[in-house]
Amino acid sequence: MLPNGYRQRGTCCREARVRAVGECDEELGDALSALPLPIQRATLLLSRCVVQLGQAEKVEKDKLRDLSMGDREALLLHIRRLTFGERMQCVLHCAACDAPMDLELNVSDLLVSTDTATQQHYQEMFSCDDARFRVTFHVPTGADVETAIQHGTGSADKARLELLARCIESVEREDGTEEFTAIQSREWPPQLIEQLSRRLAEADTQAEIQLQLACPACECEFSSFFDVTGYMVRELEARERQIYQDVHQLALAYHWSENEILHMSSRKRKLYMEMLAGEQLA
């Protein structure tokens, strides 16, 4: 289920089908390594694993880029659960004393309820500098974020302003007679920009996963952003390394070819590895 709903031609699709990431997909690993931006890696993972959106069984990358950031995060979490299971073991570092913290997360705890869907467009009033503004906007999509990062050329402030420019569809200032006049982005007051940035984040709560933590060493309380894509990519890399370590040991022990070992089920390969480990201990 998508928390925001995938929208196309005025319809809202709340359902999608995903599959797990296959074990021996060297092409995927190479492609992920070649992409410079996390947002691009997320799109690639989604393109491999989202097999249906609503009634559309052919899911193109552009459709995945057009999903809200919250929907993309939700889909990635479901893909992660199918690939590695519900639980996630993490090691984080305290923001104050830098002590390592072991943390166990559950995918279900990171998914926002699907009871309330975001709207396709918002029109809301904002007040600042003794003026009122009527703003129409949409929550950021994958395409919005990717373009903003590329146009920002390494500057977080430039990227943020570019993202606002893409998501804010119109801004009108009240002229004192309850009439509104459209204004350009260069005329937006700094206070309004801050309000709009906060409102975009509030409108799509699944888009950024913030963990509220307390350090057991120094008792400092702090929040930390959880990067689903980065976590999954590291898990996939670790799984690939483990698979080839298994291939190496099984080939030495049984003289099977790489192809024969890779075509075993993960359960069968694990059983052989356990038998080898038992013999080494005996």
Number of C-alpha atoms within 10 A of each C-alpha: 15 24 25 30 25 23 18 13 5 8 11 15 17 17 14 18 15 18 17 16 18 12 14 14 11 11 8 17 14 10 12 19 12 10 12 9 13 16 19 18 20 22 22 18 21 24 18 16 20 22 16 16 21 17 9 11 12 11 17 14 14 12 17 23 23 18 23 28 25 28 24 25 25 22 23 22 21 21 22 24 18 14 17 15 12 15 13 16 9 13 10 15 13 21 16 12 12 12 15 15 16 10 11 10 13 14 15 13 9 17 19 18 15 13 8 10 15 17 15 17 12 14 13 11 12 14 14 12 9 5 12 18 22 17 18 16 22 20 26 23 21 23 21 21 23 19 14 21 19 14 16 17 10 10 11 12 10 16 20 18 17 20 23 23 16 19 20 21 14 16 22 18 20 15 12 9 6 8 9 15 11 13 13 10 14 7 8 14 12 12 11 16 15 10 13 18 14 11 14 18 15 13 18 22 18 22 21 16 18 15 13 10 17 15 19 12 12 12 12 13 13 14 13 14 10 15 13 18 20 14 13 20 18 11 16 21 14 11 15 17 12 12 18 15 12 18 21 16 14 19 15 11 12 9 11 13 13 13 9 10 20 16 10 11 10 12 9 11 17 14 11 16 17 12 11 14 11 10 9 8 7 5
